[in-house]
């Protein structure tokens, strides 16, 4: 299984499922297809039955083509590089602590407030005032790991160091505005 958004940077709401033919022939979909389709279709056709967002599927195929064109190793390396840049830049922002190690091979950066900043209010301000999308993660999202709410960023593979500097400045402004 692969989600379009998480690893391929494609549109939300689509993905793919790969199953060996030998296993597929023995599968039965959880949601039964209508009688008229059961008699004339294969299991894989039954799994695809129903409405579909064709535009999202086209977007997914384009994103997958770009991913394969650049190469999975190059994409992974670039995302790791962006993560290191963001964690280094954001490590100097007053009021926030970077959770991950700088060297972690991921673009995702988690910011924990250290001086009482409200990650939800900061996230809302960033979106409303600067149109910057971040993720608020409350304790309920990872109750065994989080001791308080956090803010997460996940730069796209096309992001630049300048983009991350703009974000750092916006985070400073958002933290002040939400105080």
N, C-alpha and C positions, 0 to 999 in steps of 0.2 A: 504494500500500500504506500502511496506517496501523495501527500497534500500538495496542491499547486503552490500555495502561499508560503508555507514554512521553509521549504528547501529550494524551490525553483524560482521564487519571487514572481509568481504568476498571480492571476486574479483569485480572489477569495471564492470559496464554495465549490471548487472542482478538485479532482484528484484522479488517481488511477489505481487499479488493482491488477496485479499480475498473478495468474494462477496457472500451474502446469495443467496441460490438457487432461492428463490422467486423473488429476484431482477434480477438475472442473466437471467431468462427466458424471461424477458421483455426487455433486452438490445439488442441493435443493434450496432455492431462494427463500428467505424468511417471509417475504411478502409475495404471495402467489400471484402469478400473472393471470389475466382473465382467461376463461376457458378457450376462447377462440385463438388465443396466442399459444396456449400450452401445446396444442396439437401440431403446430407448424414451426416451432422455434426451438433453438438450442438453449442450454442453460445460460450461456453468456448473453444471448439476446434477451432472455427473461430478466437478467440482472440489470440490463440497461433500459428496461421498459419504463415508461412514464415520461413526464415532462423533463426537459433539460434546458439549461441556459446555454444555448449554442454559442453565443458571443463569448462567454467565459471559457468554453471549451476551445474556441479558436485562440483566445488569448493565452490559454495554457499551452497550446501546441507551439505558439510563437515563443513563449518564455522557455519552454523545454528545448526548442531549437537553439536559442541563444545560449542557454546553459551548456548544451553539448558542444556548440561551436566554440565557446571560450574554453571549455574543458573543466570538468569537475574539480581538478586539483588547483587550477588557476583561480576559480571562483572561491574555493575554500581558503586559499592563501590570501586573496584580496579581502575577504570578510574578516579573517584573522587580523590582517594589517589594520583594517578600519577599527576593529575592536581595540587594538593596542593604542591607536591614535586617540580614540574617544576616551578610553580609561585614563590615559596620560593627561589629556586636556581637562577632563572633568574631575580628576583627582585634586586639582587646585581650586575648585569652586567652593567657596565658603558655604557651610551649612549642609554639605552633602558628603557622604563617604561612598567611594566606589567599592562594590562588594567583590567583584571578580579580580583575580590577579591580572596584571597588565598583559602577561604573555598568554592568557587563555586563548585558544584558537577559535574564537567566535566573535561575531560582530555585536552580539547582545551585551549591553552594559546595564547593570542594575545599580541604582543610586538609592542609598538609605539616608533619610534625613538625620542629622546629628544635632541640630539646634532648634528642633520643634517645627520645622517646615511641614506643611500638609501636602503629601504627594498628590492627593486627589485635586486639591485647589490649584496646585502648580500645573498639573496636567491640563485642567480645564482652562487656565489662563493661557498656556502655551498654544492650545488649539484655537481659542477665541481671538487672541490678540496677535499671534504670529503664524497661525495656521500650521503649527508643528504638531505632528501626531506622535504621541508617546503612549505608553501603557501604564496604567495604575494597577498595581497588584496588591490587594489586601491580604491580610493574614490567612483568610479562608482559602485563598488560592494555593497556598503551600503551608498548611498549619504546622508541619513538622520541621520546616526550615525557617520560616519567617517569624521574627519576634515583633515586627511592626510593618506597616504598609511601606511599599517602595515604589519607585518610578523606574521604568525600563525604557531604554531606547534600543532600536535595532536598525542601524544604518543600512541602506540598500547598497548593493555592490557598486553602484555608480556614484555613491557619495564621495565627497572630496574632504581633505583636511580643512579647507575653507568653510565647507558646509558645517563641519563639526565645531569650528570656532564660532560660527554664527549661533549654533545651538547653545554653546557654553554661555555666550553673552545673553541669549534669551532666557536661559535657566536662571542666571543671576537676576535678571529683571523680573521674571515670574516669581522667584522666591521672595523678592522684596515686595512685590505687589500683593502677594497672597498672605503676607505676614499680618 
